[in-house]
């Protein structure tokens, strides 16, 4: 009987945890994001830019900053736009996002990136890039409200 009782308690706890997680995800929302980033790299790179996050009909100015390390060189400007998902409030979209990737641009090119921050927000971005850029690196990007 003790095993059955313990198993039942564990099963109820597991179901409750899943239900709470599902309810939390159901209440999360999404917004749109647009920004331009300048990037320069010679093995170690830096990037910076600004843009706008739109959430629940309001626009918020944002700043972008980042670093990268690995095989990277060149100078470029990328215009990103996309969606930030799994946020309940604007501050959930701020923070540090990380990614590993590679690519190259000579003149004009395109980029697609999906990144997640420590608050669970997910950025799904597409971008058009202008410049000369070759990279196979790890990079981080920080988004903050102005």
N, CA, C and O atoms as CSV, one atom per row, in Angstrom:
chain,resi,resn,atom,element,x,y,z
A,1,UNK,N,N,0.807,-1.196,0.000
A,1,UNK,CA,C,0.000,0.000,0.000
A,1,UNK,C,C,0.850,1.260,0.000
A,1,UNK,O,O,0.471,2.251,-0.625
A,2,UNK,N,N,1.973,1.250,0.675
A,2,UNK,CA,C,2.817,2.428,0.747
A,2,UNK,C,C,3.351,2.800,-0.624
A,2,UNK,O,O,3.406,3.981,-0.966
A,3,UNK,N,N,3.744,1.810,-1.413
A,3,UNK,CA,C,4.252,2.095,-2.760
A,3,UNK,C,C,3.147,2.703,-3.610
A,3,UNK,O,O,3.394,3.663,-4.340
A,4,UNK,N,N,1.971,2.183,-3.533
A,4,UNK,CA,C,0.851,2.705,-4.300
A,4,UNK,C,C,0.531,4.145,-3.901
A,4,UNK,O,O,0.272,4.989,-4.759
A,5,UNK,N,N,0.550,4.416,-2.623
A,5,UNK,CA,C,0.271,5.758,-2.118
A,5,UNK,C,C,1.355,6.742,-2.558
A,5,UNK,O,O,1.045,7.854,-2.986
A,6,UNK,N,N,2.619,6.340,-2.456
A,6,UNK,CA,C,3.728,7.201,-2.898
A,6,UNK,C,C,3.673,7.439,-4.402
A,6,UNK,O,O,3.878,8.562,-4.862
A,7,UNK,N,N,3.396,6.385,-5.169
A,7,UNK,CA,C,3.303,6.519,-6.620
A,7,UNK,C,C,2.182,7.482,-6.994
A,7,UNK,O,O,2.345,8.320,-7.881
A,8,UNK,N,N,1.047,7.359,-6.315
A,8,UNK,CA,C,-0.093,8.232,-6.582
A,8,UNK,C,C,0.258,9.689,-6.278
A,8,UNK,O,O,-0.097,10.586,-7.042
A,9,UNK,N,N,0.945,9.923,-5.175
A,9,UNK,CA,C,1.363,11.282,-4.811
A,9,UNK,C,C,2.314,11.862,-5.841
A,9,UNK,O,O,2.202,13.027,-6.221
A,10,UNK,N,N,3.260,11.029,-6.294
A,10,UNK,CA,C,4.213,11.471,-7.317
A,10,UNK,C,C,3.500,11.780,-8.626
A,10,UNK,O,O,3.810,12.774,-9.282
A,11,UNK,N,N,2.554,10.940,-9.007
A,11,UNK,CA,C,1.806,11.160,-10.248
A,11,UNK,C,C,0.995,12.450,-10.184
A,11,UNK,O,O,0.963,13.208,-11.153
A,12,UNK,N,N,0.344,12.705,-9.060
A,12,UNK,CA,C,-0.443,13.935,-8.883
A,12,UNK,C,C,0.469,15.151,-8.953
A,12,UNK,O,O,0.113,16.150,-9.579
A,13,UNK,N,N,1.647,15.086,-8.319
A,13,UNK,CA,C,2.597,16.203,-8.356
A,13,UNK,C,C,3.082,16.458,-9.785
A,13,UNK,O,O,3.191,17.608,-10.209
A,14,UNK,N,N,3.372,15.385,-10.525
A,14,UNK,CA,C,3.831,15.537,-11.913
A,14,UNK,C,C,2.745,16.166,-12.782
A,14,UNK,O,O,3.034,17.056,-13.582
A,15,UNK,N,N,1.522,15.723,-12.636
A,15,UNK,CA,C,0.413,16.279,-13.423
A,15,UNK,C,C,0.198,17.749,-13.075
A,15,UNK,O,O,-0.046,18.567,-13.962
A,16,UNK,N,N,0.287,18.084,-11.802
A,16,UNK,CA,C,0.112,19.483,-11.393
A,16,UNK,C,C,1.213,20.362,-11.975
A,16,UNK,O,O,0.950,21.484,-12.409
A,17,UNK,N,N,2.450,19.854,-11.985
A,17,UNK,CA,C,3.563,20.619,-12.543
A,17,UNK,C,C,3.360,20.865,-14.033
A,17,UNK,O,O,3.572,21.979,-14.511
A,18,UNK,N,N,2.954,19.846,-14.763
A,18,UNK,CA,C,2.701,19.995,-16.201
A,18,UNK,C,C,1.565,20.985,-16.443
A,18,UNK,O,O,1.644,21.807,-17.356
A,19,UNK,N,N,0.508,20.910,-15.632
A,19,UNK,CA,C,-0.634,21.820,-15.799
A,19,UNK,C,C,-0.221,23.265,-15.554
A,19,UNK,O,O,-0.633,24.155,-16.297
A,20,UNK,N,N,0.587,23.515,-14.523
A,20,UNK,CA,C,1.050,24.872,-14.236
A,20,UNK,C,C,1.938,25.378,-15.367
A,20,UNK,O,O,1.822,26.534,-15.773
A,21,UNK,N,N,2.824,24.524,-15.879
A,21,UNK,CA,C,3.697,24.917,-16.988
A,21,UNK,C,C,2.885,25.247,-18.229
A,21,UNK,O,O,3.158,26.237,-18.908
A,22,UNK,N,N,1.892,24.425,-18.527
A,22,UNK,CA,C,1.052,24.678,-19.698
A,22,UNK,C,C,0.259,25.964,-19.535
A,22,UNK,O,O,0.106,26.724,-20.492
A,23,UNK,N,N,-0.242,26.214,-18.340
A,23,UNK,CA,C,-0.999,27.445,-18.094
A,23,UNK,C,C,-0.097,28.656,-18.236
A,23,UNK,O,O,-0.523,29.675,-18.778
A,24,UNK,N,N,1.148,28.571,-17.759
A,24,UNK,CA,C,2.082,29.688,-17.883
A,24,UNK,C,C,2.371,29.987,-19.339
A,24,UNK,O,O,2.383,31.151,-19.737
A,25,UNK,N,N,2.604,28.963,-20.140
A,25,UNK,CA,C,2.887,29.160,-21.558
A,25,UNK,C,C,1.679,29.722,-22.290
A,25,UNK,O,O,1.824,30.504,-23.230
A,26,UNK,N,N,0.481,29.322,-21.856
A,26,UNK,CA,C,-0.734,29.802,-22.513
A,26,UNK,C,C,-0.927,31.292,-22.299
A,26,UNK,O,O,-1.515,31.960,-23.149
A,27,UNK,N,N,-0.443,31.835,-21.174
A,27,UNK,CA,C,-0.618,33.251,-20.892
A,27,UNK,C,C,0.492,34.118,-21.490
A,27,UNK,O,O,0.392,35.345,-21.480
A,28,UNK,N,N,1.545,33.487,-22.009
A,28,UNK,CA,C,2.621,34.258,-22.624
A,28,UNK,C,C,2.129,34.849,-23.939
A,28,UNK,O,O,1.212,34.318,-24.565
A,29,UNK,N,N,2.740,35.940,-24.345
A,29,UNK,CA,C,2.319,36.658,-25.540
A,29,UNK,C,C,3.523,36.853,-26.445
A,29,UNK,O,O,4.605,36.333,-26.170
A,30,UNK,N,N,3.339,37.596,-27.516
A,30,UNK,CA,C,4.443,37.884,-28.424
A,30,UNK,C,C,4.371,39.331,-28.889
A,30,UNK,O,O,3.340,39.991,-28.768
A,31,UNK,N,N,5.480,39.804,-29.419
A,31,UNK,CA,C,5.564,41.153,-29.960
A,31,UNK,C,C,6.430,41.135,-31.203
A,31,UNK,O,O,7.010,40.108,-31.555
A,32,UNK,N,N,6.513,42.266,-31.858
A,32,UNK,CA,C,7.370,42.371,-33.034
A,32,UNK,C,C,8.585,43.214,-32.691
A,32,UNK,O,O,8.541,44.075,-31.813
A,33,UNK,N,N,9.666,42.947,-33.403
A,33,UNK,CA,C,10.913,43.649,-33.126
A,33,UNK,C,C,11.588,43.976,-34.445
A,33,UNK,O,O,11.578,43.179,-35.382
A,34,UNK,N,N,12.173,45.161,-34.500
A,34,UNK,CA,C,12.941,45.633,-35.661
A,34,UNK,C,C,14.154,46.376,-35.144
A,34,UNK,O,O,14.047,47.201,-34.236
A,35,UNK,N,N,15.316,46.081,-35.727
A,35,UNK,CA,C,16.508,46.831,-35.351
A,35,UNK,C,C,17.581,46.678,-36.414
A,35,UNK,O,O,17.563,45.748,-37.220
A,36,UNK,N,N,18.509,47.613,-36.393
A,36,UNK,CA,C,19.667,47.584,-37.282
A,36,UNK,C,C,20.909,47.430,-36.422
A,36,UNK,O,O,21.029,48.057,-35.370
A,37,UNK,N,N,21.838,46.586,-36.880
A,37,UNK,CA,C,23.060,46.315,-36.130
A,37,UNK,C,C,24.260,46.505,-37.046
A,37,UNK,O,O,24.286,45.994,-38.165
A,38,UNK,N,N,25.252,47.245,-36.562
A,38,UNK,CA,C,26.547,47.361,-37.227
A,38,UNK,C,C,27.478,46.359,-36.565
A,38,UNK,O,O,27.506,46.251,-35.339
A,39,UNK,N,N,28.250,45.619,-37.376
A,39,UNK,CA,C,29.172,44.630,-36.824
A,39,UNK,C,C,30.532,44.775,-37.484
A,39,UNK,O,O,30.632,44.929,-38.701
A,40,UNK,N,N,31.577,44.723,-36.667
A,40,UNK,CA,C,32.950,44.714,-37.159
A,40,UNK,C,C,33.674,43.602,-36.422
A,40,UNK,O,O,33.519,43.443,-35.212
A,41,UNK,N,N,34.474,42.825,-37.164
A,41,UNK,CA,C,35.149,41.703,-36.524
A,41,UNK,C,C,36.486,41.398,-37.192
A,41,UNK,O,O,36.640,41.500,-38.409
A,42,UNK,N,N,37.426,41.028,-36.365
A,42,UNK,CA,C,38.675,40.424,-36.784
A,42,UNK,C,C,38.988,39.414,-35.695
A,42,UNK,O,O,39.687,39.739,-34.734
A,43,UNK,N,N,38.486,38.200,-35.828
A,43,UNK,CA,C,38.482,37.119,-34.848
A,43,UNK,C,C,37.558,37.447,-33.675
A,43,UNK,O,O,36.664,36.657,-33.371
A,44,UNK,N,N,37.742,38.563,-33.021
A,44,UNK,CA,C,36.816,39.017,-31.984
A,44,UNK,C,C,36.025,40.163,-32.583
A,44,UNK,O,O,36.598,41.078,-33.175
A,45,UNK,N,N,34.714,40.116,-32.431
A,45,UNK,CA,C,33.885,41.150,-33.046
A,45,UNK,C,C,33.018,41.866,-32.041
A,45,UNK,O,O,32.774,41.382,-30.936
A,46,UNK,N,N,32.570,43.006,-32.443
A,46,UNK,CA,C,31.647,43.790,-31.644
A,46,UNK,C,C,30.512,44.278,-32.517
A,46,UNK,O,O,30.685,44.481,-33.719
A,47,UNK,N,N,29.359,44.464,-31.917
A,47,UNK,CA,C,28.220,44.961,-32.679
A,47,UNK,C,C,27.395,45.878,-31.796
A,47,UNK,O,O,27.432,45.787,-30.569
A,48,UNK,N,N,26.655,46.755,-32.437
A,48,UNK,CA,C,25.790,47.673,-31.720
A,48,UNK,C,C,24.732,48.227,-32.646
A,48,UNK,O,O,24.927,48.309,-33.859
A,49,UNK,N,N,23.620,48.603,-32.070
A,49,UNK,CA,C,22.555,49.173,-32.878
A,49,UNK,C,C,21.372,49.568,-32.024
A,49,UNK,O,O,21.436,49.586,-30.795
A,50,UNK,N,N,20.295,49.882,-32.712
A,50,UNK,CA,C,19.068,50.280,-32.017
A,50,UNK,C,C,17.871,49.940,-32.865
A,50,UNK,O,O,17.990,49.678,-34.062
A,51,UNK,N,N,16.712,49.946,-32.233
A,51,UNK,CA,C,15.492,49.610,-32.942
A,51,UNK,C,C,14.276,49.813,-32.076
A,51,UNK,O,O,14.268,50.631,-31.155
A,52,UNK,N,N,13.224,49.034,-32.398
A,52,UNK,CA,C,11.937,49.185,-31.729
A,52,UNK,C,C,11.320,47.822,-31.444
A,52,UNK,O,O,11.326,46.928,-32.291
A,53,UNK,N,N,10.791,47.685,-30.240
A,53,UNK,CA,C,9.999,46.529,-29.857
A,53,UNK,C,C,8.557,46.990,-29.744
A,53,UNK,O,O,8.271,47.961,-29.043
A,54,UNK,N,N,7.653,46.316,-30.416
A,54,UNK,CA,C,6.233,46.650,-30.342
A,54,UNK,C,C,5.520,45.525,-29.601
A,54,UNK,O,O,5.587,44.361,-29.996
A,55,UNK,N,N,4.829,45.897,-28.512
A,55,UNK,CA,C,4.156,44.917,-27.665
A,55,UNK,C,C,2.834,45.508,-27.195
A,55,UNK,O,O,2.801,46.594,-26.616
A,56,UNK,N,N,1.760,44.797,-27.442
A,56,UNK,CA,C,0.402,45.239,-27.082
A,56,UNK,C,C,0.090,46.633,-27.620
A,56,UNK,O,O,-0.508,47.456,-26.928
A,57,UNK,N,N,0.499,46.886,-28.859
A,57,UNK,CA,C,0.172,48.145,-29.523
A,57,UNK,C,C,1.057,49.330,-29.175
A,57,UNK,O,O,0.870,50.414,-29.726
A,58,UNK,N,N,2.011,49.153,-28.280
A,58,UNK,CA,C,2.920,50.244,-27.907
A,58,UNK,C,C,4.319,49.946,-28.418
A,58,UNK,O,O,4.744,48.791,-28.455
A,59,UNK,N,N,5.029,50.991,-28.809
A,59,UNK,CA,C,6.401,50.848,-29.294
A,59,UNK,C,C,7.381,51.299,-28.225
A,59,UNK,O,O,7.181,52.319,-27.567
A,60,UNK,N,N,8.449,50.516,-28.063
A,60,UNK,CA,C,9.478,50.794,-27.066
A,60,UNK,C,C,10.832,50.848,-27.766
A,60,UNK,O,O,11.179,49.912,-28.487
A,61,UNK,N,N,11.607,51.917,-27.573
A,61,UNK,CA,C,12.946,51.982,-28.172
A,61,UNK,C,C,13.893,51.017,-27.444
A,61,UNK,O,O,13.864,50.909,-26.218
A,62,UNK,N,N,14.727,50.324,-28.217
A,62,UNK,CA,C,15.669,49.373,-27.638
A,62,UNK,C,C,17.080,49.644,-28.145
A,62,UNK,O,O,17.274,50.234,-29.208
A,63,UNK,N,N,18.055,49.201,-27.362
A,63,UNK,CA,C,19.467,49.258,-27.742
A,63,UNK,C,C,19.978,47.828,-27.861
A,63,UNK,O,O,19.554,46.942,-27.119
A,64,UNK,N,N,20.889,47.615,-28.797
A,64,UNK,CA,C,21.470,46.310,-29.042
A,64,UNK,C,C,22.979,46.416,-28.875
A,64,UNK,O,O,23.590,47.373,-29.349
A,65,UNK,N,N,23.577,45.453,-28.213
A,65,UNK,CA,C,25.029,45.380,-28.094
A,65,UNK,C,C,25.439,43.929,-28.122
A,65,UNK,O,O,24.684,43.059,-27.687
A,66,UNK,N,N,26.632,43.655,-28.629
A,66,UNK,CA,C,27.034,42.260,-28.667
A,66,UNK,C,C,28.508,42.063,-28.902
A,66,UNK,O,O,29.232,42.983,-29.282
A,67,UNK,N,N,28.939,40.825,-28.662
A,67,UNK,CA,C,30.312,40.412,-28.927
A,67,UNK,C,C,30.277,39.041,-29.589
A,67,UNK,O,O,29.314,38.289,-29.436
A,68,UNK,N,N,31.326,38.728,-30.318
A,68,UNK,CA,C,31.452,37.410,-30.924
A,68,UNK,C,C,32.914,36.996,-30.900
A,68,UNK,O,O,33.810,37.839,-30.858
A,69,UNK,N,N,33.142,35.702,-30.928
A,69,UNK,CA,C,34.499,35.188,-30.944
A,69,UNK,C,C,34.553,33.907,-31.746
A,69,UNK,O,O,33.616,33.109,-31.710
A,70,UNK,N,N,35.630,33.704,-32.463
A,70,UNK,CA,C,35.781,32.541,-33.326
A,70,UNK,C,C,36.445,32.987,-34.606
A,70,UNK,O,O,37.291,33.881,-34.598
A,71,UNK,N,N,36.065,32.368,-35.704
A,71,UNK,CA,C,36.573,32.787,-36.996
A,71,UNK,C,C,35.608,33.818,-37.566
A,71,UNK,O,O,34.516,33.473,-38.020
A,72,UNK,N,N,36.009,35.066,-37.541
A,72,UNK,CA,C,35.144,36.137,-38.034
A,72,UNK,C,C,35.996,37.303,-38.501
A,72,UNK,O,O,36.974,37.672,-37.850
A,73,UNK,N,N,35.616,37.880,-39.635
A,73,UNK,CA,C,36.243,39.126,-40.058
A,73,UNK,C,C,35.302,39.859,-40.994
A,73,UNK,O,O,34.465,39.255,-41.664
A,74,UNK,N,N,35.458,41.188,-41.026
A,74,UNK,CA,C,34.676,42.004,-41.926
A,74,UNK,C,C,33.893,43.081,-41.208
A,74,UNK,O,O,33.977,43.244,-39.991
A,75,UNK,N,N,33.124,43.815,-42.005
A,75,UNK,CA,C,32.269,44.894,-41.515
A,75,UNK,C,C,30.928,44.762,-42.227
A,75,UNK,O,O,30.877,44.547,-43.438
A,76,UNK,N,N,29.851,44.890,-41.472
A,76,UNK,CA,C,28.533,44.777,-42.093
A,76,UNK,C,C,27.490,45.552,-41.298
A,76,UNK,O,O,27.713,45.956,-40.157
A,77,UNK,N,N,26.353,45.741,-41.938
A,77,UNK,CA,C,25.172,46.295,-41.292
A,77,UNK,C,C,24.024,45.361,-41.643
A,77,UNK,O,O,23.824,45.011,-42.806
A,78,UNK,N,N,23.274,44.963,-40.621
A,78,UNK,CA,C,22.152,44.061,-40.841
A,78,UNK,C,C,20.881,44.700,-40.308
A,78,UNK,O,O,20.852,45.243,-39.204
A,79,UNK,N,N,19.839,44.624,-41.114
A,79,UNK,CA,C,18.510,45.101,-40.732
A,79,UNK,C,C,17.685,43.869,-40.356
A,79,UNK,O,O,17.342,43.063,-41.221
A,80,UNK,N,N,17.370,43.725,-39.079
A,80,UNK,CA,C,16.602,42.586,-38.601
A,80,UNK,C,C,15.158,42.976,-38.338
A,80,UNK,O,O,14.854,44.113,-37.976
A,81,UNK,N,N,14.271,41.998,-38.531
A,81,UNK,CA,C,12.885,42.142,-38.101
A,81,UNK,C,C,12.369,40.752,-37.782
A,81,UNK,O,O,12.824,39.757,-38.345
A,82,UNK,N,N,11.423,40.704,-36.881
A,82,UNK,CA,C,10.906,39.397,-36.506
A,82,UNK,C,C,9.965,39.463,-35.333
A,82,UNK,O,O,9.313,40.475,-35.077
A,83,UNK,N,N,9.914,38.343,-34.622
A,83,UNK,CA,C,8.974,38.177,-33.523
A,83,UNK,C,C,9.726,37.775,-32.263
A,83,UNK,O,O,10.668,36.984,-32.311
A,84,UNK,N,N,9.307,38.319,-31.160
A,84,UNK,CA,C,9.800,37.869,-29.856
A,84,UNK,C,C,8.616,37.176,-29.183
A,84,UNK,O,O,7.563,37.781,-28.984
A,85,UNK,N,N,8.799,35.911,-28.838
A,85,UNK,CA,C,7.716,35.083,-28.295
A,85,UNK,C,C,7.964,34.729,-26.832
A,85,UNK,O,O,9.075,34.872,-26.322
A,86,UNK,N,N,6.915,34.270,-26.176
A,86,UNK,CA,C,6.961,33.791,-24.793
A,86,UNK,C,C,7.304,34.906,-23.805
A,86,UNK,O,O,8.122,34.720,-22.904
A,87,UNK,N,N,6.673,36.061,-23.986
A,87,UNK,CA,C,6.870,37.171,-23.052
A,87,UNK,C,C,5.522,37.557,-22.450
A,87,UNK,O,O,4.480,37.442,-23.095
A,88,UNK,N,N,5.564,38.012,-21.212
A,88,UNK,CA,C,4.349,38.490,-20.538
A,88,UNK,C,C,4.355,40.007,-20.415
A,88,UNK,O,O,3.306,40.648,-20.359
A,89,UNK,N,N,5.571,40.570,-20.374
A,89,UNK,CA,C,5.729,42.020,-20.283
A,89,UNK,C,C,6.970,42.395,-21.098
A,89,UNK,O,O,7.755,41.527,-21.479
A,90,UNK,N,N,7.138,43.667,-21.355
A,90,UNK,CA,C,8.222,44.151,-22.212
A,90,UNK,C,C,9.588,43.740,-21.675
A,90,UNK,O,O,10.458,43.342,-22.449
A,91,UNK,N,N,9.783,43.829,-20.391
A,91,UNK,CA,C,11.092,43.508,-19.791
A,91,UNK,C,C,11.516,42.058,-20.027
A,91,UNK,O,O,12.706,41.751,-19.962
A,92,UNK,N,N,10.563,41.161,-20.298
A,92,UNK,CA,C,10.915,39.768,-20.582
A,92,UNK,C,C,11.730,39.639,-21.876
A,92,UNK,O,O,12.480,38.677,-22.043
A,93,UNK,N,N,11.584,40.597,-22.778
A,93,UNK,CA,C,12.321,40.558,-24.046
A,93,UNK,C,C,13.744,41.066,-23.900
A,93,UNK,O,O,14.570,40.844,-24.786
A,94,UNK,N,N,14.049,41.742,-22.802
A,94,UNK,CA,C,15.399,42.261,-22.593
A,94,UNK,C,C,16.289,41.159,-22.038
A,94,UNK,O,O,15.805,40.156,-21.513
A,95,UNK,N,N,17.588,41.358,-22.161
A,95,UNK,CA,C,18.529,40.391,-21.617
A,95,UNK,C,C,19.528,39.945,-22.655
A,95,UNK,O,O,19.639,40.526,-23.735
A,96,UNK,N,N,20.249,38.904,-22.306
A,96,UNK,CA,C,21.322,38.392,-23.160
A,96,UNK,C,C,20.830,37.164,-23.906
A,96,UNK,O,O,20.265,36.243,-23.316
A,97,UNK,N,N,21.054,37.167,-25.202
A,97,UNK,CA,C,20.717,36.050,-26.083
A,97,UNK,C,C,22.024,35.490,-26.623
A,97,UNK,O,O,22.956,36.251,-26.887
A,98,UNK,N,N,22.110,34.187,-26.790
A,98,UNK,CA,C,23.320,33.568,-27.309
A,98,UNK,C,C,23.020,32.742,-28.539
A,98,UNK,O,O,21.911,32.236,-28.711
A,99,UNK,N,N,24.041,32.609,-29.410
A,99,UNK,CA,C,23.870,31.810,-30.626
A,99,UNK,C,C,25.222,31.349,-31.130
A,99,UNK,O,O,26.247,31.981,-30.875
A,100,UNK,N,N,25.210,30.248,-31.844
A,100,UNK,CA,C,26.380,29.780,-32.585
A,100,UNK,C,C,25.954,29.748,-34.037
A,100,UNK,O,O,24.850,29.304,-34.353
A,101,UNK,N,N,26.815,30.215,-34.918
A,101,UNK,CA,C,26.410,30.229,-36.311
A,101,UNK,C,C,27.551,30.500,-37.247
A,101,UNK,O,O,28.704,30.642,-36.840
A,102,UNK,N,N,27.210,30.568,-38.496
A,102,UNK,CA,C,28.200,30.853,-39.511
A,102,UNK,C,C,27.523,31.399,-40.741
A,102,UNK,O,O,26.319,31.235,-40.936
A,103,UNK,N,N,28.314,32.053,-41.569
A,103,UNK,CA,C,27.762,32.599,-42.788
A,103,UNK,C,C,28.737,33.555,-43.430
A,103,UNK,O,O,29.868,33.727,-42.976
A,104,UNK,N,N,28.280,34.161,-44.476
A,104,UNK,CA,C,29.119,35.114,-45.159
A,104,UNK,C,C,28.297,36.017,-46.048
A,104,UNK,O,O,27.226,35.645,-46.528
A,105,UNK,N,N,28.814,37.199,-46.253
A,105,UNK,CA,C,28.159,38.170,-47.118
A,105,UNK,C,C,29.223,38.929,-47.892
A,105,UNK,O,O,30.225,39.375,-47.332
A,106,UNK,N,N,28.993,39.063,-49.158
A,106,UNK,CA,C,29.809,39.928,-49.999
A,106,UNK,C,C,28.813,40.781,-50.754
A,106,UNK,O,O,28.182,40.321,-51.706
A,107,UNK,N,N,28.672,42.032,-50.326
A,107,UNK,CA,C,27.646,42.893,-50.904
A,107,UNK,C,C,26.382,42.786,-50.094
A,107,UNK,O,O,26.246,43.427,-49.052
A,108,UNK,N,N,25.430,41.956,-50.578
A,108,UNK,CA,C,24.153,41.786,-49.891
A,108,UNK,C,C,23.927,40.314,-49.577
A,108,UNK,O,O,24.359,39.435,-50.323
A,109,UNK,N,N,23.251,40.055,-48.474
A,109,UNK,CA,C,22.952,38.687,-48.075
A,109,UNK,C,C,21.771,38.651,-47.142
A,109,UNK,O,O,21.201,39.686,-46.798
A,110,UNK,N,N,21.404,37.444,-46.732
A,110,UNK,CA,C,20.264,37.264,-45.833
A,110,UNK,C,C,20.683,36.452,-44.624
A,110,UNK,O,O,21.625,35.661,-44.688
A,111,UNK,N,N,19.975,36.652,-43.519
A,111,UNK,CA,C,20.227,35.908,-42.299
A,111,UNK,C,C,18.918,35.479,-41.665
A,111,UNK,O,O,17.907,36.174,-41.768
A,112,UNK,N,N,18.944,34.332,-41.010
A,112,UNK,CA,C,17.829,33.845,-40.201
A,112,UNK,C,C,18.426,33.394,-38.879
A,112,UNK,O,O,19.380,32.617,-38.864
A,113,UNK,N,N,17.876,33.871,-37.768
A,113,UNK,CA,C,18.408,33.560,-36.453
A,113,UNK,C,C,17.253,33.259,-35.500
A,113,UNK,O,O,16.228,33.940,-35.519
A,114,UNK,N,N,17.428,32.238,-34.670
A,114,UNK,CA,C,16.517,31.960,-33.568
A,114,UNK,C,C,17.369,31.888,-32.310
A,114,UNK,O,O,18.312,31.100,-32.241
A,115,UNK,N,N,17.039,32.710,-31.312
A,115,UNK,CA,C,17.815,32.790,-30.082
A,115,UNK,C,C,16.864,32.866,-28.889
A,115,UNK,O,O,15.721,33.304,-29.022
A,116,UNK,N,N,17.349,32.434,-27.719
A,116,UNK,CA,C,16.550,32.452,-26.499
A,116,UNK,C,C,17.335,33.127,-25.384
A,116,UNK,O,O,18.551,32.968,-25.285
A,117,UNK,N,N,16.634,33.880,-24.549
A,117,UNK,CA,C,17.311,34.498,-23.393
A,117,UNK,C,C,17.019,33.702,-22.122
A,117,UNK,O,O,16.295,32.706,-22.158
A,118,UNK,N,N,17.581,34.143,-21.011
A,118,UNK,CA,C,17.437,33.430,-19.744
A,118,UNK,C,C,16.026,33.517,-19.153
A,118,UNK,O,O,15.715,32.786,-18.212
A,119,UNK,N,N,15.168,34.391,-19.682
A,119,UNK,CA,C,13.788,34.517,-19.200
A,119,UNK,C,C,12.835,33.660,-20.022
A,119,UNK,O,O,11.633,33.632,-19.756
A,120,UNK,N,N,13.371,32.958,-21.025
A,120,UNK,CA,C,12.549,32.102,-21.866
A,120,UNK,C,C,12.003,32.777,-23.103
A,120,UNK,O,O,11.287,32.141,-23.876
A,121,UNK,N,N,12.317,34.045,-23.319
A,121,UNK,CA,C,11.866,34.740,-24.526
A,121,UNK,C,C,12.640,34.200,-25.729
A,121,UNK,O,O,13.841,33.946,-25.636
A,122,UNK,N,N,11.958,34.027,-26.839
A,122,UNK,CA,C,12.581,33.517,-28.053
A,122,UNK,C,C,12.489,34.560,-29.152
A,122,UNK,O,O,11.407,35.061,-29.458
A,123,UNK,N,N,13.642,34.887,-29.750
A,123,UNK,CA,C,13.696,35.791,-30.898
A,123,UNK,C,C,13.736,34.960,-32.169
A,123,UNK,O,O,14.564,34.059,-32.307
A,124,UNK,N,N,12.851,35.262,-33.084
A,124,UNK,CA,C,12.857,34.636,-34.409
A,124,UNK,C,C,13.049,35.767,-35.397
A,124,UNK,O,O,12.126,36.540,-35.654
A,125,UNK,N,N,14.249,35.865,-35.954
A,125,UNK,CA,C,14.621,37.024,-36.777
A,125,UNK,C,C,15.000,36.641,-38.186
A,125,UNK,O,O,15.588,35.587,-38.429
A,126,UNK,N,N,14.654,37.516,-39.113
A,126,UNK,CA,C,15.197,37.461,-40.466
A,126,UNK,C,C,15.862,38.802,-40.707
A,126,UNK,O,O,15.452,39.823,-40.155
A,127,UNK,N,N,16.882,38.788,-41.530
A,127,UNK,CA,C,17.592,40.035,-41.767
A,127,UNK,C,C,18.214,40.087,-43.131
A,127,UNK,O,O,18.466,39.065,-43.768
A,128,UNK,N,N,18.458,41.305,-43.568
A,128,UNK,CA,C,19.206,41.507,-44.810
A,128,UNK,C,C,20.466,42.261,-44.437
A,128,UNK,O,O,20.437,43.287,-43.758
A,129,UNK,N,N,21.564,41.717,-44.905
A,129,UNK,CA,C,22.872,42.201,-44.509
A,129,UNK,C,C,23.574,42.847,-45.698
A,129,UNK,O,O,23.455,42.396,-46.837
A,130,UNK,N,N,24.315,43.926,-45.397
A,130,UNK,CA,C,25.084,44.638,-46.414
A,130,UNK,C,C,26.509,44.770,-45.896
A,130,UNK,O,O,26.716,45.180,-44.754
A,131,UNK,N,N,27.489,44.430,-46.719
A,131,UNK,CA,C,28.888,44.572,-46.333
A,131,UNK,C,C,29.693,43.359,-46.709
A,131,UNK,O,O,29.271,42.553,-47.538
A,132,UNK,N,N,30.853,43.228,-46.099
A,132,UNK,CA,C,31.717,42.072,-46.271
A,132,UNK,C,C,31.865,41.442,-44.903
A,132,UNK,O,O,32.427,42.051,-43.992
A,133,UNK,N,N,31.367,40.231,-44.754
A,133,UNK,CA,C,31.400,39.578,-43.448
A,133,UNK,C,C,31.516,38.076,-43.666
A,133,UNK,O,O,30.749,37.502,-44.440
A,134,UNK,N,N,32.468,37.432,-42.992
A,134,UNK,CA,C,32.599,35.985,-42.979
A,134,UNK,C,C,32.716,35.578,-41.524
A,134,UNK,O,O,33.517,36.145,-40.781
A,135,UNK,N,N,31.916,34.591,-41.108
A,135,UNK,CA,C,31.982,34.195,-39.711
A,135,UNK,C,C,31.590,32.741,-39.495
A,135,UNK,O,O,30.747,32.188,-40.201
A,136,UNK,N,N,32.227,32.142,-38.498
A,136,UNK,CA,C,31.876,30.858,-37.910
A,136,UNK,C,C,32.222,31.036,-36.447
A,136,UNK,O,O,33.357,30.785,-36.041
A,137,UNK,N,N,31.263,31.464,-35.658
A,137,UNK,CA,C,31.592,31.909,-34.308
A,137,UNK,C,C,30.469,31.701,-33.313
A,137,UNK,O,O,29.354,31.316,-33.666
A,138,UNK,N,N,30.792,31.966,-32.069
A,138,UNK,CA,C,29.822,32.048,-30.992
A,138,UNK,C,C,29.561,33.522,-30.744
A,138,UNK,O,O,30.496,34.322,-30.695
A,139,UNK,N,N,28.325,33.878,-30.591
A,139,UNK,CA,C,28.044,35.296,-30.383
A,139,UNK,C,C,26.968,35.469,-29.329
A,139,UNK,O,O,26.157,34.579,-29.073
A,140,UNK,N,N,26.993,36.644,-28.729
A,140,UNK,CA,C,25.994,37.016,-27.758
A,140,UNK,C,C,25.463,38.394,-28.084
A,140,UNK,O,O,26.190,39.254,-28.583
A,141,UNK,N,N,24.203,38.595,-27.800
A,141,UNK,CA,C,23.567,39.879,-28.089
A,141,UNK,C,C,22.743,40.265,-26.877
A,141,UNK,O,O,21.999,39.449,-26.334
A,142,UNK,N,N,22.877,41.503,-26.458
A,142,UNK,CA,C,22.097,42.008,-25.324
A,142,UNK,C,C,21.102,43.038,-25.840
A,142,UNK,O,O,21.453,43.937,-26.605
A,143,UNK,N,N,19.861,42.889,-25.408
A,143,UNK,CA,C,18.806,43.839,-25.752
A,143,UNK,C,C,18.402,44.554,-24.468
A,143,UNK,O,O,18.132,43.915,-23.452
A,144,UNK,N,N,18.362,45.874,-24.520
A,144,UNK,CA,C,17.930,46.647,-23.367
A,144,UNK,C,C,16.976,47.745,-23.808
A,144,UNK,O,O,17.020,48.195,-24.952
A,145,UNK,N,N,16.117,48.171,-22.896
A,145,UNK,CA,C,15.211,49.283,-23.161
A,145,UNK,C,C,15.991,50.576,-23.009
A,145,UNK,O,O,16.848,50.691,-22.132
A,146,UNK,N,N,15.698,51.548,-23.858
A,146,UNK,CA,C,16.348,52.868,-23.759
A,146,UNK,C,C,15.694,53.686,-22.671
A,146,UNK,O,O,16.094,54.825,-22.430
